[in-house]
Amino acid sequence: MVNRCMQLLSTVSDAVLAVRLPDEEAISIQTGDLSFTLARYTPARLQGLKIKSDNGSFVLPVDSKASDFQVANNSFVDAQVIMPIVSNK
C-alpha cells in the first residue's frame, strides 16, 4: 500500500513539475491526510532555500559546504516536501 501511494505521488509530482519553470512559486497539493509541496529550482537558489506549505516548512542549510555539490548537467533541481496533516480534534 505504501509503495503504491509513493508511486502515485511520484506520478502526480512528475506531471506537475514537467510544466514548471525553475524558480516559479511552489505548488501545494492537499488531501484530507497529506500535504505535498512541489517546486523546481535553479541550483543557485538551493543554499538556505525555505520550502513552505500550510502545514510546515523545510529549510536547506545555509553553510558553504551545502553548496559544494555539483548538479550534473542539470539546470534545475526538483523538490518535493511531503507532510502528514495532523488534526487537533
C-alpha positions as CSV (number, residue, x, y, z in Angstrom):
1,M,0.0,0.0,0.0
2,V,2.7,2.5,1.0
3,N,4.7,1.7,-2.2
4,R,1.6,2.2,-4.3
5,C,0.9,5.6,-2.6
6,M,4.5,6.7,-3.2
7,Q,4.3,5.7,-6.9
8,L,1.1,7.7,-7.2
9,L,2.7,10.8,-5.5
10,S,5.7,10.5,-7.8
11,T,3.5,10.3,-10.9
12,V,1.5,13.4,-9.9
13,S,4.7,15.2,-9.0
14,D,6.3,14.4,-12.3
15,A,3.2,15.6,-14.2
16,V,3.0,18.9,-12.3
17,L,6.8,19.7,-12.4
18,A,7.0,18.9,-16.1
19,V,5.2,22.1,-16.9
20,R,7.0,24.3,-14.3
21,L,9.9,26.6,-14.9
22,P,12.8,26.8,-12.5
23,D,12.3,29.3,-9.6
24,E,8.5,29.7,-10.1
25,E,6.4,29.7,-7.0
26,A,5.9,26.3,-5.4
27,I,2.7,24.4,-5.8
28,S,1.0,22.9,-2.8
29,I,-1.5,20.0,-3.1
30,Q,-3.5,18.9,-0.1
31,T,-5.7,15.9,0.6
32,G,-7.5,15.0,3.8
33,D,-4.4,13.4,5.3
34,L,-1.5,14.6,3.3
35,S,0.1,17.8,2.1
36,F,2.8,18.0,-0.5
37,T,4.6,20.9,-2.0
38,L,6.4,20.8,-5.3
39,A,8.8,23.2,-6.9
40,R,11.7,23.3,-9.5
41,Y,14.7,25.4,-8.6
42,T,18.0,26.5,-10.2
43,P,21.0,25.2,-8.3
44,A,22.0,28.7,-7.3
45,R,18.7,29.1,-5.2
46,L,19.3,25.9,-3.1
47,Q,21.5,27.3,-0.4
48,G,19.3,28.4,2.5
49,L,16.1,27.7,0.5
50,K,12.9,27.5,2.6
51,I,10.1,25.5,1.1
52,K,6.8,26.3,2.9
53,S,3.4,24.8,3.0
54,D,0.3,25.5,5.2
55,N,1.4,22.6,7.4
56,G,5.1,23.4,7.9
57,S,8.3,24.1,6.1
58,F,11.7,22.6,5.2
59,V,14.9,24.7,5.1
60,L,18.1,23.7,3.4
61,P,21.3,24.6,5.2
62,V,23.0,28.0,4.5
63,D,26.5,27.0,5.3
64,S,29.0,27.0,2.5
65,K,29.6,23.2,2.5
66,A,25.9,22.7,1.5
67,S,26.6,24.3,-1.9
68,D,29.7,22.3,-2.7
69,F,27.9,19.7,-4.7
70,Q,27.5,19.7,-8.4
71,V,24.2,19.1,-10.2
72,A,25.4,17.0,-13.1
73,N,24.4,18.6,-16.4
74,N,21.1,19.9,-15.0
75,S,19.9,23.4,-15.0
76,F,17.3,22.7,-12.3
77,V,16.5,20.5,-9.3
78,D,13.0,19.3,-8.4
79,A,12.0,19.4,-4.8
80,Q,9.1,17.6,-3.0
81,V,8.2,18.1,0.6
82,I,5.5,15.7,1.8
83,M,3.9,16.2,5.2
84,P,1.1,14.4,7.1
85,I,-1.8,16.6,8.1
86,V,-2.2,16.3,11.9
87,S,-5.7,17.1,13.1
88,N,-6.1,18.8,16.5
89,K,-9.6,17.4,17.2
